[in-house]
Amino acid sequence: MSEIDDIDRRILTELQRAADLPLDQLGERVGLSRNACWRRVKSMEASGVIRQRVALLDAEKLGLGLTVFMQIKAARHDAEWLERFARATRTMPEVQGVYRMTGELDYLIRARVADMKGYDRLYQRLVAKVPMGDVSASFVMEEIKETTALPL
């Protein structure tokens, strides 16, 4: 972990709330001058603590109202299968996260689609690209909490 102090943590907390916050306001909120804030932000960007700044979009308003978690069991456990699976999932814009897991399943995919037909199209494309041992899915009925903010 990079060395960050309490002021850096406060800067990061504010940026996680609003990455487009003007430096003057950011400085006021954390008790630093505009220039001191700018230097710290640039330093955290250079070290990789801040990877990038993005806009968070409303999936519902964009017609992507269904979140699905796909539980995958690999057809094989070798480097070739893993590379093929990684390549396939990276090219699918609906797929928001892919995680290699411990326990009964091998991989967990988090995806956003419009509806069940959208899920079926995603499923059909995935299994056409990569042989699967087993695929099951769970659909989100209610989002109770979703955040990108890390606990600082």
Chimera marker file (.cmm) of the C-alpha trace (Angstrom):
<marker_set name="trace">
<marker id="1" x="0.000" y="0.000" z="0.000" r="1" g="1" b="0" radius="0.5"/>
<marker id="2" x="1.192" y="3.504" z="-0.766" r="1" g="1" b="0" radius="0.5"/>
<marker id="3" x="1.913" y="5.774" z="2.155" r="1" g="1" b="0" radius="0.5"/>
<marker id="4" x="-1.055" y="8.062" z="2.622" r="1" g="1" b="0" radius="0.5"/>
<marker id="5" x="-1.796" y="10.282" z="5.589" r="1" g="1" b="0" radius="0.5"/>
<marker id="6" x="-5.031" y="11.576" z="7.095" r="1" g="1" b="0" radius="0.5"/>
<marker id="7" x="-5.183" y="14.534" z="4.713" r="1" g="1" b="0" radius="0.5"/>
<marker id="8" x="-4.787" y="12.199" z="1.719" r="1" g="1" b="0" radius="0.5"/>
<marker id="9" x="-7.601" y="10.056" z="3.148" r="1" g="1" b="0" radius="0.5"/>
<marker id="10" x="-9.839" y="13.115" z="3.436" r="1" g="1" b="0" radius="0.5"/>
<marker id="11" x="-8.992" y="14.115" z="-0.142" r="1" g="1" b="0" radius="0.5"/>
<marker id="12" x="-9.771" y="10.594" z="-1.366" r="1" g="1" b="0" radius="0.5"/>
<marker id="13" x="-13.034" y="10.508" z="0.588" r="1" g="1" b="0" radius="0.5"/>
<marker id="14" x="-14.146" y="13.780" z="-1.036" r="1" g="1" b="0" radius="0.5"/>
<marker id="15" x="-13.077" y="12.644" z="-4.512" r="1" g="1" b="0" radius="0.5"/>
<marker id="16" x="-14.998" y="9.387" z="-4.098" r="1" g="1" b="0" radius="0.5"/>
<marker id="17" x="-18.112" y="11.490" z="-3.464" r="1" g="1" b="0" radius="0.5"/>
<marker id="18" x="-17.489" y="13.875" z="-6.383" r="1" g="1" b="0" radius="0.5"/>
<marker id="19" x="-14.426" y="13.465" z="-8.601" r="1" g="1" b="0" radius="0.5"/>
<marker id="20" x="-15.234" y="16.721" z="-10.426" r="1" g="1" b="0" radius="0.5"/>
<marker id="21" x="-15.014" y="18.832" z="-7.254" r="1" g="1" b="0" radius="0.5"/>
<marker id="22" x="-13.093" y="22.046" z="-8.037" r="1" g="1" b="0" radius="0.5"/>
<marker id="23" x="-9.697" y="22.223" z="-6.325" r="1" g="1" b="0" radius="0.5"/>
<marker id="24" x="-10.714" y="25.360" z="-4.403" r="1" g="1" b="0" radius="0.5"/>
<marker id="25" x="-13.662" y="23.535" z="-2.821" r="1" g="1" b="0" radius="0.5"/>
<marker id="26" x="-11.635" y="20.375" z="-2.258" r="1" g="1" b="0" radius="0.5"/>
<marker id="27" x="-8.973" y="22.415" z="-0.467" r="1" g="1" b="0" radius="0.5"/>
<marker id="28" x="-11.600" y="24.096" z="1.740" r="1" g="1" b="0" radius="0.5"/>
<marker id="29" x="-13.087" y="20.745" z="2.717" r="1" g="1" b="0" radius="0.5"/>
<marker id="30" x="-9.748" y="19.187" z="3.695" r="1" g="1" b="0" radius="0.5"/>
<marker id="31" x="-8.031" y="22.305" z="5.078" r="1" g="1" b="0" radius="0.5"/>
<marker id="32" x="-5.389" y="22.841" z="2.376" r="1" g="1" b="0" radius="0.5"/>
<marker id="33" x="-4.627" y="25.437" z="-0.265" r="1" g="1" b="0" radius="0.5"/>
<marker id="34" x="-5.665" y="24.788" z="-3.858" r="1" g="1" b="0" radius="0.5"/>
<marker id="35" x="-2.034" y="24.190" z="-4.889" r="1" g="1" b="0" radius="0.5"/>
<marker id="36" x="-1.279" y="21.824" z="-2.008" r="1" g="1" b="0" radius="0.5"/>
<marker id="37" x="-4.402" y="19.829" z="-2.902" r="1" g="1" b="0" radius="0.5"/>
<marker id="38" x="-3.393" y="19.703" z="-6.562" r="1" g="1" b="0" radius="0.5"/>
<marker id="39" x="0.083" y="18.397" z="-5.675" r="1" g="1" b="0" radius="0.5"/>
<marker id="40" x="-1.335" y="15.657" z="-3.429" r="1" g="1" b="0" radius="0.5"/>
<marker id="41" x="-3.921" y="14.596" z="-6.031" r="1" g="1" b="0" radius="0.5"/>
<marker id="42" x="-1.248" y="14.485" z="-8.769" r="1" g="1" b="0" radius="0.5"/>
<marker id="43" x="1.047" y="12.476" z="-6.491" r="1" g="1" b="0" radius="0.5"/>
<marker id="44" x="-1.715" y="9.949" z="-5.753" r="1" g="1" b="0" radius="0.5"/>
<marker id="45" x="-2.482" y="9.694" z="-9.472" r="1" g="1" b="0" radius="0.5"/>
<marker id="46" x="1.205" y="9.134" z="-10.274" r="1" g="1" b="0" radius="0.5"/>
<marker id="47" x="1.522" y="6.420" z="-7.604" r="1" g="1" b="0" radius="0.5"/>
<marker id="48" x="-1.619" y="4.658" z="-8.812" r="1" g="1" b="0" radius="0.5"/>
<marker id="49" x="-3.676" y="5.243" z="-5.650" r="1" g="1" b="0" radius="0.5"/>
<marker id="50" x="-6.068" y="7.177" z="-7.898" r="1" g="1" b="0" radius="0.5"/>
<marker id="51" x="-6.406" y="4.984" z="-10.985" r="1" g="1" b="0" radius="0.5"/>
<marker id="52" x="-8.853" y="7.144" z="-12.899" r="1" g="1" b="0" radius="0.5"/>
<marker id="53" x="-11.827" y="9.466" z="-12.501" r="1" g="1" b="0" radius="0.5"/>
<marker id="54" x="-15.133" y="8.416" z="-14.003" r="1" g="1" b="0" radius="0.5"/>
<marker id="55" x="-18.805" y="9.356" z="-14.196" r="1" g="1" b="0" radius="0.5"/>
<marker id="56" x="-21.266" y="7.018" z="-12.489" r="1" g="1" b="0" radius="0.5"/>
<marker id="57" x="-24.324" y="6.448" z="-14.667" r="1" g="1" b="0" radius="0.5"/>
<marker id="58" x="-27.880" y="5.451" z="-13.752" r="1" g="1" b="0" radius="0.5"/>
<marker id="59" x="-28.329" y="1.973" z="-15.249" r="1" g="1" b="0" radius="0.5"/>
<marker id="60" x="-32.136" y="2.054" z="-14.894" r="1" g="1" b="0" radius="0.5"/>
<marker id="61" x="-32.428" y="5.310" z="-16.838" r="1" g="1" b="0" radius="0.5"/>
<marker id="62" x="-30.203" y="3.841" z="-19.553" r="1" g="1" b="0" radius="0.5"/>
<marker id="63" x="-32.357" y="0.753" z="-19.990" r="1" g="1" b="0" radius="0.5"/>
<marker id="64" x="-30.073" y="-1.649" z="-18.110" r="1" g="1" b="0" radius="0.5"/>
<marker id="65" x="-32.343" y="-2.439" z="-15.195" r="1" g="1" b="0" radius="0.5"/>
<marker id="66" x="-31.377" y="-6.050" z="-14.500" r="1" g="1" b="0" radius="0.5"/>
<marker id="67" x="-28.260" y="-7.023" z="-12.578" r="1" g="1" b="0" radius="0.5"/>
<marker id="68" x="-27.256" y="-10.653" z="-12.869" r="1" g="1" b="0" radius="0.5"/>
<marker id="69" x="-24.625" y="-12.685" z="-11.054" r="1" g="1" b="0" radius="0.5"/>
<marker id="70" x="-23.512" y="-15.668" z="-13.115" r="1" g="1" b="0" radius="0.5"/>
<marker id="71" x="-21.857" y="-18.534" z="-11.272" r="1" g="1" b="0" radius="0.5"/>
<marker id="72" x="-19.459" y="-20.400" z="-13.532" r="1" g="1" b="0" radius="0.5"/>
<marker id="73" x="-17.842" y="-23.802" z="-13.193" r="1" g="1" b="0" radius="0.5"/>
<marker id="74" x="-14.974" y="-24.159" z="-15.642" r="1" g="1" b="0" radius="0.5"/>
<marker id="75" x="-15.074" y="-26.887" z="-18.255" r="1" g="1" b="0" radius="0.5"/>
<marker id="76" x="-11.315" y="-27.331" z="-17.770" r="1" g="1" b="0" radius="0.5"/>
<marker id="77" x="-8.685" y="-26.020" z="-15.399" r="1" g="1" b="0" radius="0.5"/>
<marker id="78" x="-5.821" y="-25.064" z="-17.674" r="1" g="1" b="0" radius="0.5"/>
<marker id="79" x="-4.175" y="-21.873" z="-18.899" r="1" g="1" b="0" radius="0.5"/>
<marker id="80" x="-5.726" y="-22.096" z="-22.368" r="1" g="1" b="0" radius="0.5"/>
<marker id="81" x="-9.288" y="-22.246" z="-21.012" r="1" g="1" b="0" radius="0.5"/>
<marker id="82" x="-8.631" y="-19.399" z="-18.580" r="1" g="1" b="0" radius="0.5"/>
<marker id="83" x="-7.191" y="-17.187" z="-21.335" r="1" g="1" b="0" radius="0.5"/>
<marker id="84" x="-10.147" y="-17.917" z="-23.599" r="1" g="1" b="0" radius="0.5"/>
<marker id="85" x="-12.612" y="-17.173" z="-20.771" r="1" g="1" b="0" radius="0.5"/>
<marker id="86" x="-10.819" y="-13.945" z="-19.804" r="1" g="1" b="0" radius="0.5"/>
<marker id="87" x="-10.674" y="-12.768" z="-23.422" r="1" g="1" b="0" radius="0.5"/>
<marker id="88" x="-14.365" y="-13.522" z="-23.981" r="1" g="1" b="0" radius="0.5"/>
<marker id="89" x="-15.603" y="-11.766" z="-20.833" r="1" g="1" b="0" radius="0.5"/>
<marker id="90" x="-13.392" y="-8.707" z="-21.404" r="1" g="1" b="0" radius="0.5"/>
<marker id="91" x="-15.028" y="-8.135" z="-24.795" r="1" g="1" b="0" radius="0.5"/>
<marker id="92" x="-18.602" y="-8.202" z="-23.467" r="1" g="1" b="0" radius="0.5"/>
<marker id="93" x="-19.703" y="-4.704" z="-22.445" r="1" g="1" b="0" radius="0.5"/>
<marker id="94" x="-22.526" y="-6.066" z="-20.260" r="1" g="1" b="0" radius="0.5"/>
<marker id="95" x="-19.976" y="-7.783" z="-18.026" r="1" g="1" b="0" radius="0.5"/>
<marker id="96" x="-18.952" y="-5.401" z="-15.259" r="1" g="1" b="0" radius="0.5"/>
<marker id="97" x="-16.876" y="-7.715" z="-13.131" r="1" g="1" b="0" radius="0.5"/>
<marker id="98" x="-15.313" y="-11.175" z="-13.339" r="1" g="1" b="0" radius="0.5"/>
<marker id="99" x="-13.861" y="-12.805" z="-10.242" r="1" g="1" b="0" radius="0.5"/>
<marker id="100" x="-12.002" y="-16.101" z="-9.723" r="1" g="1" b="0" radius="0.5"/>
<marker id="101" x="-13.437" y="-17.617" z="-6.564" r="1" g="1" b="0" radius="0.5"/>
<marker id="102" x="-12.715" y="-20.150" z="-3.859" r="1" g="1" b="0" radius="0.5"/>
<marker id="103" x="-15.276" y="-22.765" z="-2.932" r="1" g="1" b="0" radius="0.5"/>
<marker id="104" x="-17.816" y="-24.610" z="-5.076" r="1" g="1" b="0" radius="0.5"/>
<marker id="105" x="-17.808" y="-22.292" z="-8.066" r="1" g="1" b="0" radius="0.5"/>
<marker id="106" x="-14.818" y="-21.199" z="-10.104" r="1" g="1" b="0" radius="0.5"/>
<marker id="107" x="-15.854" y="-17.740" z="-11.358" r="1" g="1" b="0" radius="0.5"/>
<marker id="108" x="-18.448" y="-15.124" z="-10.564" r="1" g="1" b="0" radius="0.5"/>
<marker id="109" x="-19.583" y="-12.661" z="-13.237" r="1" g="1" b="0" radius="0.5"/>
<marker id="110" x="-21.502" y="-9.466" z="-12.466" r="1" g="1" b="0" radius="0.5"/>
<marker id="111" x="-23.370" y="-8.084" z="-15.471" r="1" g="1" b="0" radius="0.5"/>
<marker id="112" x="-25.996" y="-5.447" z="-16.327" r="1" g="1" b="0" radius="0.5"/>
<marker id="113" x="-28.592" y="-6.158" z="-18.994" r="1" g="1" b="0" radius="0.5"/>
<marker id="114" x="-31.981" y="-4.740" z="-19.966" r="1" g="1" b="0" radius="0.5"/>
<marker id="115" x="-34.061" y="-7.788" z="-19.090" r="1" g="1" b="0" radius="0.5"/>
<marker id="116" x="-34.214" y="-11.597" z="-19.193" r="1" g="1" b="0" radius="0.5"/>
<marker id="117" x="-33.918" y="-11.600" z="-22.985" r="1" g="1" b="0" radius="0.5"/>
<marker id="118" x="-30.765" y="-9.504" z="-22.617" r="1" g="1" b="0" radius="0.5"/>
<marker id="119" x="-29.408" y="-12.037" z="-20.133" r="1" g="1" b="0" radius="0.5"/>
<marker id="120" x="-30.200" y="-14.899" z="-22.496" r="1" g="1" b="0" radius="0.5"/>
<marker id="121" x="-28.317" y="-13.146" z="-25.334" r="1" g="1" b="0" radius="0.5"/>
<marker id="122" x="-25.318" y="-12.630" z="-23.029" r="1" g="1" b="0" radius="0.5"/>
<marker id="123" x="-25.445" y="-16.270" z="-21.907" r="1" g="1" b="0" radius="0.5"/>
<marker id="124" x="-25.684" y="-17.556" z="-25.494" r="1" g="1" b="0" radius="0.5"/>
<marker id="125" x="-22.715" y="-15.431" z="-26.608" r="1" g="1" b="0" radius="0.5"/>
<marker id="126" x="-20.604" y="-16.551" z="-23.642" r="1" g="1" b="0" radius="0.5"/>
<marker id="127" x="-21.205" y="-20.284" z="-24.031" r="1" g="1" b="0" radius="0.5"/>
<marker id="128" x="-20.597" y="-19.988" z="-27.792" r="1" g="1" b="0" radius="0.5"/>
<marker id="129" x="-17.138" y="-18.521" z="-27.088" r="1" g="1" b="0" radius="0.5"/>
<marker id="130" x="-16.042" y="-20.711" z="-24.157" r="1" g="1" b="0" radius="0.5"/>
<marker id="131" x="-17.003" y="-24.265" z="-23.172" r="1" g="1" b="0" radius="0.5"/>
<marker id="132" x="-18.528" y="-24.247" z="-19.680" r="1" g="1" b="0" radius="0.5"/>
<marker id="133" x="-18.817" y="-26.942" z="-17.068" r="1" g="1" b="0" radius="0.5"/>
<marker id="134" x="-21.886" y="-25.305" z="-15.539" r="1" g="1" b="0" radius="0.5"/>
<marker id="135" x="-23.529" y="-21.879" z="-15.549" r="1" g="1" b="0" radius="0.5"/>
<marker id="136" x="-26.176" y="-20.719" z="-13.127" r="1" g="1" b="0" radius="0.5"/>
<marker id="137" x="-27.502" y="-17.236" z="-12.535" r="1" g="1" b="0" radius="0.5"/>
<marker id="138" x="-29.043" y="-15.165" z="-9.779" r="1" g="1" b="0" radius="0.5"/>
<marker id="139" x="-30.966" y="-11.988" z="-10.540" r="1" g="1" b="0" radius="0.5"/>
<marker id="140" x="-31.004" y="-8.937" z="-8.301" r="1" g="1" b="0" radius="0.5"/>
<marker id="141" x="-34.514" y="-8.113" z="-7.132" r="1" g="1" b="0" radius="0.5"/>
<marker id="142" x="-33.528" y="-5.085" z="-5.035" r="1" g="1" b="0" radius="0.5"/>
<marker id="143" x="-30.277" y="-3.147" z="-4.651" r="1" g="1" b="0" radius="0.5"/>
<marker id="144" x="-29.941" y="-2.422" z="-0.965" r="1" g="1" b="0" radius="0.5"/>
<marker id="145" x="-26.469" y="-0.923" z="-1.205" r="1" g="1" b="0" radius="0.5"/>
<marker id="146" x="-24.158" y="-0.374" z="-4.161" r="1" g="1" b="0" radius="0.5"/>
<marker id="147" x="-21.112" y="1.829" z="-3.953" r="1" g="1" b="0" radius="0.5"/>
<marker id="148" x="-17.744" y="2.322" z="-5.561" r="1" g="1" b="0" radius="0.5"/>
<marker id="149" x="-16.382" y="4.126" z="-2.480" r="1" g="1" b="0" radius="0.5"/>
<marker id="150" x="-13.652" y="2.331" z="-0.542" r="1" g="1" b="0" radius="0.5"/>
<marker id="151" x="-13.722" y="2.501" z="3.283" r="1" g="1" b="0" radius="0.5"/>
<marker id="152" x="-10.955" y="4.905" z="4.201" r="1" g="1" b="0" radius="0.5"/>
<link id1="1" id2="2" r="1" g="1" b="0" radius="0.2"/>
<link id1="2" id2="3" r="1" g="1" b="0" radius="0.2"/>
<link id1="3" id2="4" r="1" g="1" b="0" radius="0.2"/>
<link id1="4" id2="5" r="1" g="1" b="0" radius="0.2"/>
<link id1="5" id2="6" r="1" g="1" b="0" radius="0.2"/>
<link id1="6" id2="7" r="1" g="1" b="0" radius="0.2"/>
<link id1="7" id2="8" r="1" g="1" b="0" radius="0.2"/>
<link id1="8" id2="9" r="1" g="1" b="0" radius="0.2"/>
<link id1="9" id2="10" r="1" g="1" b="0" radius="0.2"/>
<link id1="10" id2="11" r="1" g="1" b="0" radius="0.2"/>
<link id1="11" id2="12" r="1" g="1" b="0" radius="0.2"/>
<link id1="12" id2="13" r="1" g="1" b="0" radius="0.2"/>
<link id1="13" id2="14" r="1" g="1" b="0" radius="0.2"/>
<link id1="14" id2="15" r="1" g="1" b="0" radius="0.2"/>
<link id1="15" id2="16" r="1" g="1" b="0" radius="0.2"/>
<link id1="16" id2="17" r="1" g="1" b="0" radius="0.2"/>
<link id1="17" id2="18" r="1" g="1" b="0" radius="0.2"/>
<link id1="18" id2="19" r="1" g="1" b="0" radius="0.2"/>
<link id1="19" id2="20" r="1" g="1" b="0" radius="0.2"/>
<link id1="20" id2="21" r="1" g="1" b="0" radius="0.2"/>
<link id1="21" id2="22" r="1" g="1" b="0" radius="0.2"/>
<link id1="22" id2="23" r="1" g="1" b="0" radius="0.2"/>
<link id1="23" id2="24" r="1" g="1" b="0" radius="0.2"/>
<link id1="24" id2="25" r="1" g="1" b="0" radius="0.2"/>
<link id1="25" id2="26" r="1" g="1" b="0" radius="0.2"/>
<link id1="26" id2="27" r="1" g="1" b="0" radius="0.2"/>
<link id1="27" id2="28" r="1" g="1" b="0" radius="0.2"/>
<link id1="28" id2="29" r="1" g="1" b="0" radius="0.2"/>
<link id1="29" id2="30" r="1" g="1" b="0" radius="0.2"/>
<link id1="30" id2="31" r="1" g="1" b="0" radius="0.2"/>
<link id1="31" id2="32" r="1" g="1" b="0" radius="0.2"/>
<link id1="32" id2="33" r="1" g="1" b="0" radius="0.2"/>
<link id1="33" id2="34" r="1" g="1" b="0" radius="0.2"/>
<link id1="34" id2="35" r="1" g="1" b="0" radius="0.2"/>
<link id1="35" id2="36" r="1" g="1" b="0" radius="0.2"/>
<link id1="36" id2="37" r="1" g="1" b="0" radius="0.2"/>
<link id1="37" id2="38" r="1" g="1" b="0" radius="0.2"/>
<link id1="38" id2="39" r="1" g="1" b="0" radius="0.2"/>
<link id1="39" id2="40" r="1" g="1" b="0" radius="0.2"/>
<link id1="40" id2="41" r="1" g="1" b="0" radius="0.2"/>
<link id1="41" id2="42" r="1" g="1" b="0" radius="0.2"/>
<link id1="42" id2="43" r="1" g="1" b="0" radius="0.2"/>
<link id1="43" id2="44" r="1" g="1" b="0" radius="0.2"/>
<link id1="44" id2="45" r="1" g="1" b="0" radius="0.2"/>
<link id1="45" id2="46" r="1" g="1" b="0" radius="0.2"/>
<link id1="46" id2="47" r="1" g="1" b="0" radius="0.2"/>
<link id1="47" id2="48" r="1" g="1" b="0" radius="0.2"/>
<link id1="48" id2="49" r="1" g="1" b="0" radius="0.2"/>
<link id1="49" id2="50" r="1" g="1" b="0" radius="0.2"/>
<link id1="50" id2="51" r="1" g="1" b="0" radius="0.2"/>
<link id1="51" id2="52" r="1" g="1" b="0" radius="0.2"/>
<link id1="52" id2="53" r="1" g="1" b="0" radius="0.2"/>
<link id1="53" id2="54" r="1" g="1" b="0" radius="0.2"/>
<link id1="54" id2="55" r="1" g="1" b="0" radius="0.2"/>
<link id1="55" id2="56" r="1" g="1" b="0" radius="0.2"/>
<link id1="56" id2="57" r="1" g="1" b="0" radius="0.2"/>
<link id1="57" id2="58" r="1" g="1" b="0" radius="0.2"/>
<link id1="58" id2="59" r="1" g="1" b="0" radius="0.2"/>
<link id1="59" id2="60" r="1" g="1" b="0" radius="0.2"/>
<link id1="60" id2="61" r="1" g="1" b="0" radius="0.2"/>
<link id1="61" id2="62" r="1" g="1" b="0" radius="0.2"/>
<link id1="62" id2="63" r="1" g="1" b="0" radius="0.2"/>
<link id1="63" id2="64" r="1" g="1" b="0" radius="0.2"/>
<link id1="64" id2="65" r="1" g="1" b="0" radius="0.2"/>
<link id1="65" id2="66" r="1" g="1" b="0" radius="0.2"/>
<link id1="66" id2="67" r="1" g="1" b="0" radius="0.2"/>
<link id1="67" id2="68" r="1" g="1" b="0" radius="0.2"/>
<link id1="68" id2="69" r="1" g="1" b="0" radius="0.2"/>
<link id1="69" id2="70" r="1" g="1" b="0" radius="0.2"/>
<link id1="70" id2="71" r="1" g="1" b="0" radius="0.2"/>
<link id1="71" id2="72" r="1" g="1" b="0" radius="0.2"/>
<link id1="72" id2="73" r="1" g="1" b="0" radius="0.2"/>
<link id1="73" id2="74" r="1" g="1" b="0" radius="0.2"/>
<link id1="74" id2="75" r="1" g="1" b="0" radius="0.2"/>
<link id1="75" id2="76" r="1" g="1" b="0" radius="0.2"/>
<link id1="76" id2="77" r="1" g="1" b="0" radius="0.2"/>
<link id1="77" id2="78" r="1" g="1" b="0" radius="0.2"/>
<link id1="78" id2="79" r="1" g="1" b="0" radius="0.2"/>
<link id1="79" id2="80" r="1" g="1" b="0" radius="0.2"/>
<link id1="80" id2="81" r="1" g="1" b="0" radius="0.2"/>
<link id1="81" id2="82" r="1" g="1" b="0" radius="0.2"/>
<link id1="82" id2="83" r="1" g="1" b="0" radius="0.2"/>
<link id1="83" id2="84" r="1" g="1" b="0" radius="0.2"/>
<link id1="84" id2="85" r="1" g="1" b="0" radius="0.2"/>
<link id1="85" id2="86" r="1" g="1" b="0" radius="0.2"/>
<link id1="86" id2="87" r="1" g="1" b="0" radius="0.2"/>
<link id1="87" id2="88" r="1" g="1" b="0" radius="0.2"/>
<link id1="88" id2="89" r="1" g="1" b="0" radius="0.2"/>
<link id1="89" id2="90" r="1" g="1" b="0" radius="0.2"/>
<link id1="90" id2="91" r="1" g="1" b="0" radius="0.2"/>
<link id1="91" id2="92" r="1" g="1" b="0" radius="0.2"/>
<link id1="92" id2="93" r="1" g="1" b="0" radius="0.2"/>
<link id1="93" id2="94" r="1" g="1" b="0" radius="0.2"/>
<link id1="94" id2="95" r="1" g="1" b="0" radius="0.2"/>
<link id1="95" id2="96" r="1" g="1" b="0" radius="0.2"/>
<link id1="96" id2="97" r="1" g="1" b="0" radius="0.2"/>
<link id1="97" id2="98" r="1" g="1" b="0" radius="0.2"/>
<link id1="98" id2="99" r="1" g="1" b="0" radius="0.2"/>
<link id1="99" id2="100" r="1" g="1" b="0" radius="0.2"/>
<link id1="100" id2="101" r="1" g="1" b="0" radius="0.2"/>
<link id1="101" id2="102" r="1" g="1" b="0" radius="0.2"/>
<link id1="102" id2="103" r="1" g="1" b="0" radius="0.2"/>
<link id1="103" id2="104" r="1" g="1" b="0" radius="0.2"/>
<link id1="104" id2="105" r="1" g="1" b="0" radius="0.2"/>
<link id1="105" id2="106" r="1" g="1" b="0" radius="0.2"/>
<link id1="106" id2="107" r="1" g="1" b="0" radius="0.2"/>
<link id1="107" id2="108" r="1" g="1" b="0" radius="0.2"/>
<link id1="108" id2="109" r="1" g="1" b="0" radius="0.2"/>
<link id1="109" id2="110" r="1" g="1" b="0" radius="0.2"/>
<link id1="110" id2="111" r="1" g="1" b="0" radius="0.2"/>
<link id1="111" id2="112" r="1" g="1" b="0" radius="0.2"/>
<link id1="112" id2="113" r="1" g="1" b="0" radius="0.2"/>
<link id1="113" id2="114" r="1" g="1" b="0" radius="0.2"/>
<link id1="114" id2="115" r="1" g="1" b="0" radius="0.2"/>
<link id1="115" id2="116" r="1" g="1" b="0" radius="0.2"/>
<link id1="116" id2="117" r="1" g="1" b="0" radius="0.2"/>
<link id1="117" id2="118" r="1" g="1" b="0" radius="0.2"/>
<link id1="118" id2="119" r="1" g="1" b="0" radius="0.2"/>
<link id1="119" id2="120" r="1" g="1" b="0" radius="0.2"/>
<link id1="120" id2="121" r="1" g="1" b="0" radius="0.2"/>
<link id1="121" id2="122" r="1" g="1" b="0" radius="0.2"/>
<link id1="122" id2="123" r="1" g="1" b="0" radius="0.2"/>
<link id1="123" id2="124" r="1" g="1" b="0" radius="0.2"/>
<link id1="124" id2="125" r="1" g="1" b="0" radius="0.2"/>
<link id1="125" id2="126" r="1" g="1" b="0" radius="0.2"/>
<link id1="126" id2="127" r="1" g="1" b="0" radius="0.2"/>
<link id1="127" id2="128" r="1" g="1" b="0" radius="0.2"/>
<link id1="128" id2="129" r="1" g="1" b="0" radius="0.2"/>
<link id1="129" id2="130" r="1" g="1" b="0" radius="0.2"/>
<link id1="130" id2="131" r="1" g="1" b="0" radius="0.2"/>
<link id1="131" id2="132" r="1" g="1" b="0" radius="0.2"/>
<link id1="132" id2="133" r="1" g="1" b="0" radius="0.2"/>
<link id1="133" id2="134" r="1" g="1" b="0" radius="0.2"/>
<link id1="134" id2="135" r="1" g="1" b="0" radius="0.2"/>
<link id1="135" id2="136" r="1" g="1" b="0" radius="0.2"/>
<link id1="136" id2="137" r="1" g="1" b="0" radius="0.2"/>
<link id1="137" id2="138" r="1" g="1" b="0" radius="0.2"/>
<link id1="138" id2="139" r="1" g="1" b="0" radius="0.2"/>
<link id1="139" id2="140" r="1" g="1" b="0" radius="0.2"/>
<link id1="140" id2="141" r="1" g="1" b="0" radius="0.2"/>
<link id1="141" id2="142" r="1" g="1" b="0" radius="0.2"/>
<link id1="142" id2="143" r="1" g="1" b="0" radius="0.2"/>
<link id1="143" id2="144" r="1" g="1" b="0" radius="0.2"/>
<link id1="144" id2="145" r="1" g="1" b="0" radius="0.2"/>
<link id1="145" id2="146" r="1" g="1" b="0" radius="0.2"/>
<link id1="146" id2="147" r="1" g="1" b="0" radius="0.2"/>
<link id1="147" id2="148" r="1" g="1" b="0" radius="0.2"/>
<link id1="148" id2="149" r="1" g="1" b="0" radius="0.2"/>
<link id1="149" id2="150" r="1" g="1" b="0" radius="0.2"/>
<link id1="150" id2="151" r="1" g="1" b="0" radius="0.2"/>
<link id1="151" id2="152" r="1" g="1" b="0" radius="0.2"/>
</marker_set>
